[in-house]
Each structure stands twice: as C-alpha cells, then as structure tokens.
C-alpha cells in the first residue's frame, strides 16, 4: 500500500496537493471557466481554468478526493454561468423569492454531479489519467444533454464560441467540440504536470508530450476553423424579415393595465413603413406568447394584427387551449389574408417552468406557482415540424428553450431553409441569461449551416447567418422593430447529416481502447 500523501506504485500522478488548497482552487478553476460564457466570453481565462481543473485532478489520487474536485469545479462554473436562474423566482418575489438561492444551488450543485461522476470514473485510471478524464468528462456532458429530458446549457465546447475553432461544430457537433476542448486543455495540463514554477518560463512544457498534443491540437482547431468558416454573404436583394421586440418586462407582461400598451406597441411596429429605399418585409415575426388572448378567442385580435400587416404574413407566439389535452405554447402563422393557416406547438417543455413533474406534490408546498398553469402547466406538442413560409422556404420553428437542444434541431422531418426562434427571454433578466441564449442560437446556426432568425420579447432579437455571425440585431432592453435581410443557407454540414451519433461512437471506441490499455498495464 502506498504511503499517505503519495501516489500508488505504478500510478504516474504527481504528489497530491494539500487538501486544504484543493477544493478552493477547484472552485476558482470553475469560476475562471465561467468567465468564458456570455456575456464575458473571456475564452483564454476559461481555458486556463479548464487546464487548472485537469492539473488539480492529477493531484487528487483517491476516488472521494476526485469527486470533491470535480464537484467544486462544476459548482464554480455553473454557479457563475447560470446565475440567471434566480431571475424567474424574483418575478413574484412574495411567492417564490425565497426559493432563489435554493434554485441556484440546486441547479449548480445538481449539474456538478455529472462532473463529479466523471472525475470519479477517471480516478481509476493509473497510466493515462488525463485521457480518462477527457473521455469521462465528455461522456458526462453528452449525458447532461439527454438525461431527465436533458439540459445542455453551457456545454464545455461552447467556450470556444468567440474563436474560429467553433466552426468545427459544423463537422463534429457540440459534443465533438467538448471532446476537442477537453483534449486541448488536458494536453496543456500534462505539459505542466511535473514542472516547477521556474520551468514555466522555459521551453520545457512545449517539448513535453502534453505540450506537443496541446500545440498540435490547438493549431488544427484554430487554423482549421479559419478554413472552415464560410465567407460573408452579400445580403443585397435577399428577402427581409421584420423582428418585433416589445420589451415587456416579465413582472408587467400580464398586468391588465400594461397588456394593451404592449399589444398596441407591437401593432404599431407591425404597421410601420419600411425605411425609404428598403423593400417591404416578406414576414413579420412576433415573440413567444406575445398575443394576450387564447388562440381560440383571438379572432378580433388577429384581425387587428393582420390589418396592421397590410398583406404581409405574420408568425406570432400565442397560447391555445384544447379541451381534451390542455394548454399549449404555440406559434401561429397568419397568411396574407389574416387566416391562421399553420400552427406549431412547443414539444420540449421546461421542467418546473412550463410543466410540473409531480404537480400535486409540489402544489402542497406552493411551488406550483412556477409553472405556467398551477395544475401541471402546458401540454407538449407532437414534436419538430416545418412551416411553409412561401418564398422564404421551409422554417423549423423553435420556441424558447427548444433552441438549446441540438438534437431537437436534428430531428426535423426534413432539412429546413432557416431556423425560426421565438422566445420570451424576459424570464432571464438583463444580465447573462439572454446573452447565453443568443450564444446557443448561434451554435445551432453553425451546426446546421443555416440562418437563424430569433425574436425575443426583451431582446436580444437577431438574424444570424450559417457561420454563427450576427448580421443584424436589436439590443437587450429596447422596444422597437428591425427589418433585416435573411441570409441564404451556408452549407449542408456533416453534423446536420449525422447528429450526435459519431461523437457517441468515438467516445465508446476510445473508452474501450483506454480500458484495454489500462488492463494491460495492470497485468
């Protein structure tokens, strides 16, 4: 048996770090990673934090020590990046305000369990612990996207969104990006594994095996990303879409005194003339739940919208009720004559926000107020569908939360011509949440090589091209409208054809190879 504080025989890990430093440093590493998310997007600091997480893992030889290290890294990352989760609780401060800190701790701590499990699994590797952590961590992020309806918000691979390397998402997808990002930082951590502080200014890290991996993979990611980046498009003569942003704060959105003000604001934006020399819009887009009546009773309301549009089709967010199935969060399409010719019902609902698991149990504790309907919220629609927008082509509608899931976009019944997101980001407040939601919309555009048009109640409403570039936008917290040209589809990407299956198969093959290699060492 190894002496306390020393690695076991045959284990290539360095001497463990003092336990009084390990967990605080793990938290700091996670916080540094969080600075790579929007609105900060300080990606070099985020990568340094990720390198630090691998470095700390090497100094946590035991399973329980590795679990604690992984959990505290996750707590720092999710606690900072998902601080916006307190905002929905504060809308009705008297009823749910007390839950805000528990919501943040519960979400950050719960998601951190995925990372803790990854660190625990990797701690069993003796010869290649860093490689084991790369695979376990990537697998944990993949699981996070699917388990319990999934929540792939802020995947590790998104840290490279401000860089050219993110264009690889069009080929390897978000989980491939996570695997590549982890491998890059693991190589850097391996180069620093046995070095002393004075060695950091020498070329020793570069000459090490980990150094070659980090520099080689970095060159492939960043230089290859430049090569994969589609050229900017000439948007002249492209059709125009009008984005309507009413800027209705969530605590005022359903206030009886404010409802007519917000509605009239949107009608006026709809009726506004195009700027001199600019073409009329081919489509007018309103945000999620922007119409303050149920679709079944909305005849006069929709007629007013259609009159304001003057023959231009309108896609808008509205709620509808089916006596046999309940309430739905719906996107309705008004044709040039003002008739509702197409509808889409949101199918991927927000747990505890749009529906309540075990609603009766939570209602006893007055927690059901978080749901759109106290007795269970919305009903789920049948799944992804396409809308026919005439000359604009076929659109894949995404309502709010659905744009977070790359697998939902991949499940479209056919390849669309554009992605169309309506959302109410007023729930996220005015700090990080709306910007992170926008960042994930950019990821979906890159992955699919398709333009994304998104309209948000309080912002950020934007048009995004197939390379993830924002070509036009309305800032957060501004009421107004924007006439913006619709980019053409950029490319049919490899990821759009395959989805997450190649990443899953690659992880499985690498894991099998690593396990066999570890067993040979043990034998």
N, C-alpha and C positions, 0 to 999 in steps of 0.2 A: 504494500500500500504506500502511496506517495505521502510525503511529509505534509503537514498542514501548510497551506500557503504556496505549495509547489505543484507544478503540473505532474500528472501521472506519467510513468515510463512509456515512451513511445508517442506521447502527445506532443505535438510541435507548437503548442501555445506558449507564449511568454509567461513570465511570472505574473500571477494575478494581481490586480490593483487592490489597494486597500478598500475594504467595503464601505468605509465612511465617505469615500470620494466617488465610488462607482455610481450610485443612484443619482446624486445631484448632477454629476457630469452627464449621465444618460438623459436626464430631464433637459439639461442645457442643449444637448445634441438634438433632441426633438424640437425644442424651441427654434433652434437655428434652421432646421428643416422647414418648420412652419413659415419662416420668412421667405421661402421660395414660392409660396402660394400668393394668389391675388388678395389684396391689392398691392402687396410689397413686391413680389416677383424678383427677389434678390437671389437669383439662382446660384451664384458662386458660394454664397454663405450657406445655402441649403445643401449643396453638395459637400461642403466641408462638414456640416452637421451629420450628413449620412456617412462620410468617412469616419467621423468620430464614433458613430454608433457601431460600426464594424470593429474599430480599434478597441472599444470598450468590451465588445463581445469576446474578443480574444483574451481578455483579462477576467473573464467570468467562467472558470472551468466547470463548475458544478451546475447541474440542471436547475436548481432553485435560484442560483445566482444569475443564470442566463435568463430565466423567466422574469425576474425583477428588472434586469437591464432592459429587456425588450419592452416590458410594460411601461417603464418610465420614459423610454424614448417615444413610445406611442402617446403617452399622456401629454408630453410636451408638444408633440406635433399636432395631434388632434385638438388638444385644449386651446392652442393658439389659432390654428387654421379654422376651427369650427366654432369660434366664439359667437358667431352669429346665431347659434341655436337658441340663445336666451331671448332673442327678439320676439318670437311668437308668444312666449309666455308673458311678455310685458305689454302686449296689446290690451289685454283685460287684466290690468295689474291687480285689481281687488280679488279676482277669482283664481288666477293662475300665476301671479307674480312670484309667489313663494316657491314655485317649482323651478324657477330659472336656474339656480345653481345646481340643483339636483339633475336637471336636464343636461346641463353641460358636463357635469361629472359622469353622469350615466352614459352619455354618448361617447365622450372621450375615453372613459375607462373601459366601456364595452368594446369599442373598436380596437383599443390597445390589446385586448385579449388575443386577437388574431396575431399580432406581432409577438406577444409573449409566447404563444404556442410555437411560432416559427423559431424563435431563439432557443426554446427548449428542445425542439426537434434537432436543430443544428448542433446543439451542445454535445450530442452523442458521437459526432464525427471526430476522429483523432488525427487523421493525416491531412485532411482538407477541410478544416472547419469553416473557412471563409466561403469556399464553394458551396458547402452545405447550407450556410445561412442565405446565400444568394438564392438557392433553389427553394428553400423553405419559406423565405420572405416573399418571393414572387408567387409561390403557391398560396400563401396566406392572403395576398392581395387579390388573387383570382377568386379565392373562396369568398372574400368580402364582397365581391361583385354579384354573387349568386345566393349565398346562404341567407335564409329567412327573408326572402324577396329581394335581397341584395341592397348594398349601399356603396357603390364605387366612387363616392365623392372624394376628390383629392388623392387619387392614386399616386404612388411614388413616381411613376413615369411622367406625370404631368409637371414635375419640377423643371423639365427641360422645355416647357412651352415657349418661353421667351427666346429660345435659341433655334438655330437652323436644324439642330438634331431632331426636333419634334416631327419633322417631315417623314421620318422613318415610320411614324404611326400609320401612314398610308400603306405601308407594306407589312409591318409586324404587329400593328394594332396597339392598343393601350397597355396590354399585359406584356407584349413583347418589349415595349418601351420601358416598362417597370423592370423586366429582367435585365435589359441592357444597362439601365441606370444603376441598378444594384451591382452588376458586374464591374462597371466602371469604378465605382467607389470602393468596392471590395479590393480591386487591384491596387488602388492607392493606399488603402489601409494595410494591405500586405507589404507594400514597399516600405511602410513606416513601422512595421511590426517590431523589429529588433533594433531600431535606431535610437541613439541618444539625441538629446536636443541639439548638440553641436553638429550632428550629422545632417540636420535639416537644410543647412546652407551649402552642403556638398552635392556631388552628383551621385552619391551612393543610392538614394531612392530610385533614380532613373535607371541605374544599372541592375537593379534587382528584378526578379521575375515578376513581382507585382507591378513594378514600375513599367516594364515593357507591356504588360496587359493594359494598364491604365492609359498609357500614351497611345498605344495602338488602337484600342477600342475608342478612345476619345477622338482620334483622327478620323476613324471610319464614321463615327456618329456625326461629328460636326461638319466635316468636309463632304461626306456623303449626303448629309442633309441639304447642303447648298445645291448639290447636283440634282436632288430630288424635288427641289422647290419649283413649282410651276411659275412661269412668267406672269407678271401682272397683265391683266386684261384691259383692252380698250373698251370702256363701257359706253361709248357713244353709240347711239341707235339701239341700245338694249332697252327692253320694256322696263317700266317704272312701277314700283310698289310704294304706296303711301303707308307709313307707320304712324299710328295714333297712340300718343302717350299722355294719358290724362293726369298722371301724378296724384292719384288718390291715396293718401296715407291710410294705412290699414285701420287705424282706430276711427277714421272718418268715412271709410268706404261705404259702410252700410248705415250710416247715420241718416235718418229720414230727412233732416234738413240739408244734408250735403249731397244726397243721391241725385236730386235733379240738377244740381250745379255741375257735378262731374259728367252726367249724361249730356247735358247741353253743351258742355265743353267739347266732348267728343263729336257731337253732331256738327258743331261749328267747324272743327278741324276737318271733318269729312267733307263739308260743303265748300271749304276754302278753294279758291282758284289756284291753279298751278302757277309757278313763277313765270314771268314773261320769257318766252322762248323755250320753255320746258314743255314736254308732252304731258298729256293727261295721264294719270296713273291707270294701269291695267288692273289693279287690285288695291283695295283699301283694307287694312288689317287692324283690328281692334284687339286689346289684350284679353287674357283669361278672365272669365266671369265679369266682363265689363258692362254687360247689359243687366239692369237691376230688376228684371222680371223673369219668371219662368218661360221657357220657350213655348209652352202650351198656351200661355196667356199673352203672348208678346205681339199679337197682330198689329195694333196701333203703333207700338214702339218700333217694330221692324219697318213699318211703313214710313215712319219719320226718318229712319236711318237711310232707307232706300231713296227717299225723296232728296235727302241731302247729297247722296252719292251721285245722283243725276245719271243713272245708267251704268255706273261702274260697279262691278261685283264687290261684295264686302264679305270678309271672313271675320267672325267675331266669337268671343267667348261668352257663353251663356249657360245657365243651369236648366235642366229639364227634369220632368217627373214622369215616371211610368208607373201606373197604379200597381202593376204586377211585380215590378222589380226595384222600385225606389228612385232615388235621385241620382243624376249623372252630371258630371262635369264635362261640358260639351263644347265643341267647335261647330258652329253652324255657318253654312255658305249661302249667302243671298245672291241669286243670279241677277243679271241686269234688270229684270222685271220686278225684283224685290221678293221673289218666292224663295223659300228655304228648299233648295234642290239637293243638298248633301249635308250630312252631319257625321261627326266623329265623336265617340265617347271615350274619354280617358280610361285606359285599362290598367296602367301601373300606378296605383294609388299610394299615397304617403301614409305609412302606418302611424297611428296616433294623431294624424293631422286631418286626413280625409276619410279614414275609417278607423274604428277602434277594435283591435283584437280583444276578445272577451269583454265586450262593451258593458254588459250588465255588471260585471265585477268592478270595473273602473268607475262606472257611474255611481256606485255606492260611495266612492271616495271623492266624488265631484271632479274627477279627472276627465270625464267625457266632454267637458266644455272645450277641449282642444279639437275635437272633431267637428267637421262641417255640420253634421247632424248628430245630436246627442245620442241617438239610439243606434249608431253604427256608421254614420257618415254616408259617403257616396257608394254607389254600386260600381263595379268595374265593367268597362266595355269589353267587347269580344276580342280585341287585340289590334295590332297595327293594321292600318288601311290607307289607301291612297285617295286623294281628292283630285278631281279633274278640274284644273284651272284654265281650261281652254288654251289660248295662245301661250300661256306661261308654262304649260306642260302639266305633268303629274307631280303632286306635292305629297310628302309624308308628313302629316300633322303630328306634332309633339306638344303636349300640354304640360308646361312647367317641368315637374320632376322627371318626366319621361326622357328629356334630353340628357339626363345624367347617365343613362344606360346605353352603352354602345351596342349591347346585344339586342336591345329593343329596336334600334335603327336597322340592324342587320336582319331582323325578322320581317322586314317589309315584304309584302306579297310580290313586288317587282321593283326593279331599280327606279327610283323617282328621278325627277329633274331638279328638284330642290327640296330642302328641309324647311319646314314651316313651324316655328315655335311661338306659341302664345303663353304668357306667364304672368303671374302676379308676384313679383319679387318684393312687394311692399312688406311681406312677411319677414324678409331677411334684414330689414333695417337699412341703414345707409352706410355701413362700413364695409365688411368683407364679403358678405353673402352674395349680393348682386354681382360683384365682380368675379367671384369664383364660378357662379352660374354661367356668366358670359364666357369665361375661360373654357368651361366644359362644352359649351355650344361650339366654340372654335375647334375643339378636339373632334367633335362629331363631323364637322366640315372637312377636316384634314383626313380623317379615317376613310370617309366615303368619297372624297374628291368632289363634293357637291356644295353649291352655295347654300347658306343658311340665312333665312330671314327670321328674325325674332323681334317680337314686340312685347314690352314689359310695362306694366301699369305705372310704376315709378321709375323705370329705367333699369338697366341700360338697354334701350331698343337699338338694334343694329342690323346691318347687312354684312355678311361675312362671305368671302369667296372660298373656293375649294382648296386654297392653301392655308386657310385659317386667318387671312388678313381681314381686318375690319375696314370695309370700304366706305361706310357711312354710319353715323350713329347719333342718337340723342343722349345727352349726358344724364346721369343719375339725378333725380330730384327736380327735373324740369318738365313742365307741361308744354306740349307742342306737337307738331307733326313734321314728318320728314318724307320728302319724295326722293327716293333713291333708286338708282339703276340696279337691276338684278343681274349679277354675273352669270355667265354660262357655266355649265358643269366643267370642271377642270380635267378630270381623268376618271377612268374606271380603275380603282385601286385594287391591289391584291387583297387587302384586308376586306374590301367590300364583297369580294367573291368567297372568302373563306371564313370570316369571323374569327372567333377565339380558338377554334379547333387546333390550328397549327401551334399556337402558344402552349396549349394544354399538352399536346403530344410531345413537343420539345421538352417541356418540364418533366414529363414522365420518362422519356428516354434518358435525359441527363441524370435524373434521380436514380434510375436503375443502374446506370454506369457508375455513379458515385458509390452506391451501396455495394456493388460488387468489388470495386476497388478498395473500399474500407474493409471488407471481409477478407480480402487477400492479405492486407496488412496485418489484420488480427491473427490470421492463420500463420 
